[in-house]
Amino acid sequence: MKKKVMTLISIFMLSIILTACSVDEEVNKEYVNDYIALNYPTDWSIQVNEPGNNTMILLGKEFNFQFIIDMQITENEDETKKEIEKSLHEGYIKIVEEMVSAEIISYQETTIDGEKAKELKLEIKLLDSTIEQLYYTLNEELSSYNEVKTYLREYEEVEIFINEIKYNPEKLEELEIILLQLEAENEERKPSMMAANAFIGNIHHFIKKEEDILLKQNVIMSYKENIKLNIFFQSDEKEYENNIETVQKVIDSITFIH
């Protein structure tokens, strides 16, 4: 498993808030830039970031889900088409197939403003994915330390590690002691150690709260000429069902401007 697996899961991880209860809303507020236009509900917030040739549009309400429309301007249409195929097949699909904590629900063709698009639907077990991230952090970033390498010998595969930690969380205590010792021996705290500790904290939280949350995720990629769109929506199962109709309305409202 490559480092990009961890990166993908980490990027897609969100803070779960289970209080909001929006259902189907009208999308009557407009956002327009030089390349696309879309409509969204008046009570949603919108944040637009424009780094380089990208425009990232973050839409939402009370942070109870992640809904991102990422627009990129590429050199030409052929390059855009190749990038989409590569992103899906060598990126999302390949990575998810390698992940123990994620499952592909469907992969199909759709359209955005009449243009061809690919849609991928996933489900991710939040507790399992957090333990999986911890495993790859230890195995890929910290296994140069003998103490970590010795700790991992008991777990030959990530599936074994996930099941052991889920049902015997006290196994994390030994790891926490190891990380504390390594931090004491190193003057500068490594980001990988900080990440491992963060994952451990989240694992304890989910197990204590008995939260076995299922994340549902939609990824859509489309393009027109040299305009590439990456659309991403993720939430826990309850909020997904509460908001998917409105999210779909926003997606259906997207038009390319030429």
C-alpha positions in Angstrom: 0.0 0.0 0.0 1.4 3.4 -1.0 1.5 6.6 1.0 -1.2 8.0 -1.3 -3.7 5.7 0.4 -3.2 7.4 3.7 -3.4 10.8 2.0 -6.7 9.9 0.3 -8.3 8.7 3.4 -7.0 11.6 5.4 -8.3 14.1 2.9 -11.7 12.5 2.9 -12.0 12.2 6.6 -14.4 14.7 8.1 -15.7 15.9 11.5 -19.0 14.1 12.1 -21.9 16.2 13.4 -25.1 14.3 13.8 -27.5 17.2 14.7 -28.4 18.9 11.5 -31.5 17.6 9.7 -31.9 19.3 6.3 -33.9 17.4 3.7 -34.7 18.6 0.2 -34.1 22.3 -0.4 -34.6 24.7 -3.3 -31.4 25.8 -5.0 -32.1 29.4 -6.0 -28.9 31.2 -5.2 -26.5 31.5 -8.1 -22.7 31.3 -8.2 -20.9 32.2 -11.5 -17.3 32.4 -12.6 -15.7 32.6 -16.0 -16.2 28.9 -16.7 -19.1 27.4 -14.8 -22.4 28.5 -13.2 -24.4 26.7 -10.5 -27.3 27.2 -8.1 -27.3 26.3 -4.4 -29.7 26.8 -1.3 -29.8 30.3 0.2 -29.0 29.0 3.7 -25.8 27.3 2.6 -22.4 28.8 3.0 -20.0 29.1 0.1 -16.3 29.5 0.1 -14.2 29.9 -3.1 -10.4 29.3 -3.1 -8.4 30.0 -6.3 -4.9 28.6 -6.1 -3.2 28.8 -9.5 -5.3 27.3 -12.3 -7.7 25.7 -9.8 -11.0 27.0 -8.4 -12.2 25.1 -5.4 -15.8 25.7 -4.3 -16.8 24.5 -0.9 -20.5 24.3 -0.2 -22.3 23.3 2.9 -24.4 23.9 5.9 -23.2 23.8 9.5 -20.2 21.6 8.5 -22.4 18.4 8.7 -21.0 17.2 5.4 -18.3 17.9 2.8 -19.4 19.1 -0.7 -16.6 20.3 -2.9 -16.5 21.3 -6.6 -13.0 21.5 -7.8 -12.5 23.1 -11.3 -9.1 22.9 -13.1 -8.0 24.5 -16.3 -5.8 22.2 -18.4 -3.7 22.6 -21.6 -6.2 20.9 -23.9 -9.1 18.5 -24.1 -7.1 15.4 -24.8 -5.0 16.1 -21.7 -8.1 16.6 -19.6 -9.7 13.3 -20.7 -6.5 11.4 -20.0 -6.2 13.0 -16.5 -9.8 11.9 -15.6 -9.2 8.3 -16.7 -5.9 8.2 -14.8 -7.4 9.9 -11.7 -10.2 7.4 -11.5 -8.5 4.1 -12.5 -5.0 4.7 -11.1 -6.2 6.8 -8.3 -9.6 6.3 -6.6 -10.6 2.9 -7.9 -7.2 1.2 -7.5 -6.7 2.8 -4.0 -10.2 1.9 -2.8 -9.8 -1.7 -4.0 -6.7 -2.0 -1.9 -8.3 -0.5 1.2 -9.8 -2.9 3.8 -12.1 -0.2 5.2 -13.7 1.0 2.0 -16.0 -0.6 -0.6 -17.0 0.5 -4.1 -20.8 0.6 -4.3 -21.1 1.6 -8.0 -19.1 3.1 -10.9 -21.1 4.4 -13.8 -21.4 7.0 -16.5 -23.5 10.1 -16.0 -23.6 13.6 -17.4 -22.9 17.2 -16.3 -24.6 19.8 -18.5 -24.9 17.2 -21.2 -21.1 16.3 -21.1 -19.9 12.8 -20.3 -18.9 12.2 -16.7 -17.9 9.3 -14.4 -19.5 8.7 -11.0 -18.0 6.6 -8.3 -19.9 5.8 -5.1 -18.1 4.5 -2.0 -18.7 3.5 1.6 -16.0 3.8 4.2 -16.1 2.4 7.8 -14.8 5.3 9.8 -13.4 3.3 12.8 -11.8 0.7 10.5 -10.3 3.4 8.2 -8.8 5.2 11.2 -7.2 2.0 12.4 -6.1 1.3 8.9 -4.5 4.8 8.6 -2.7 4.1 11.9 -1.3 0.8 10.6 0.1 2.4 7.4 1.6 5.2 9.4 3.4 2.7 11.6 4.4 0.4 8.7 5.4 3.0 6.1 6.6 6.0 8.2 7.8 4.6 11.6 8.9 1.0 11.0 12.6 2.2 10.8 12.3 2.3 14.6 13.0 -1.2 16.0 10.4 -0.8 18.7 7.7 -0.1 16.1 8.9 -2.9 13.9 8.8 -5.4 16.8 5.2 -4.2 17.7 4.0 -4.8 14.2 5.4 -8.4 14.0 2.3 -9.6 15.8 0.1 -8.2 12.9 1.2 -9.7 9.6 -1.8 -8.1 7.7 -3.8 -4.9 8.1 -7.0 -6.9 8.6 -5.5 -8.6 11.7 -4.5 -5.3 13.1 -7.9 -3.7 12.5 -9.8 -6.6 14.2 -7.4 -6.8 17.1 -7.6 -3.1 17.9 -11.3 -2.9 17.4 -12.1 -5.6 19.9 -9.0 -5.3 22.2 -8.3 -1.5 22.3 -6.0 -2.1 25.3 -3.4 -3.2 22.7 -3.0 0.5 21.9 -1.5 1.1 25.4 1.8 -0.6 24.5 2.0 1.4 21.3 1.3 4.7 23.1 4.2 3.9 25.5 6.5 3.2 22.5 5.6 6.5 20.8 6.2 8.4 24.1 9.6 6.9 24.4 10.5 7.7 20.8 9.3 11.3 21.2 11.4 11.6 24.3 14.5 10.4 22.4 13.9 12.7 19.4 14.3 16.5 19.9 12.0 17.3 16.9 8.6 15.7 16.8 8.0 14.0 13.5 4.7 14.6 11.7 4.2 10.9 11.4 4.4 10.4 15.2 1.9 13.3 15.6 -0.4 11.6 13.1 -0.1 8.2 14.8 -1.0 9.8 18.1 -4.0 11.6 16.5 -5.3 8.4 15.0 -4.9 6.6 18.4 -6.9 9.4 20.0 -9.7 9.1 17.4 -9.8 5.4 17.8 -10.2 5.7 21.6 -13.0 8.2 21.0 -14.9 6.1 18.5 -14.6 3.0 20.6 -15.6 4.8 23.8 -18.6 6.4 22.2 -19.4 3.1 20.5 -19.6 4.9 17.2 -19.3 2.7 14.2 -20.0 5.3 11.6 -20.4 4.5 7.9 -19.3 7.3 5.6 -21.0 7.5 2.2 -19.1 9.2 -0.6 -19.8 10.3 -4.2 -17.0 11.3 -6.6 -17.9 12.7 -10.1 -15.4 13.7 -12.7 -16.4 15.5 -15.9 -14.9 17.9 -18.5 -15.7 20.2 -21.4 -12.8 21.1 -23.7 -10.0 22.1 -21.2 -12.2 22.5 -18.1 -12.0 19.6 -15.7 -14.5 19.2 -12.8 -14.0 17.1 -9.8 -17.1 16.9 -7.6 -16.9 15.3 -4.2 -19.7 14.8 -1.6 -19.2 12.9 1.7 -21.1 12.5 4.9 -22.2 9.9 7.5 -25.1 7.7 6.5 -27.8 9.8 8.1 -26.7 13.1 6.8 -26.1 11.6 3.3 -29.7 10.6 3.1 -30.8 14.0 4.5 -28.8 16.0 1.9 -28.3 13.9 -1.2 -31.4 15.2 -3.0 -30.3 18.8 -2.5 -26.7 18.0 -3.4 -28.0 16.3 -6.6 -30.0 19.5 -7.5 -26.8 21.5 -7.2 -24.9 19.1 -9.4 -27.8 19.1 -11.9 -27.7 22.9 -12.0 -24.0 23.1 -13.1 -23.5 24.6 -16.6 -20.4 25.2 -18.6 -20.0 28.8 -19.8 -18.5 29.5 -23.2 
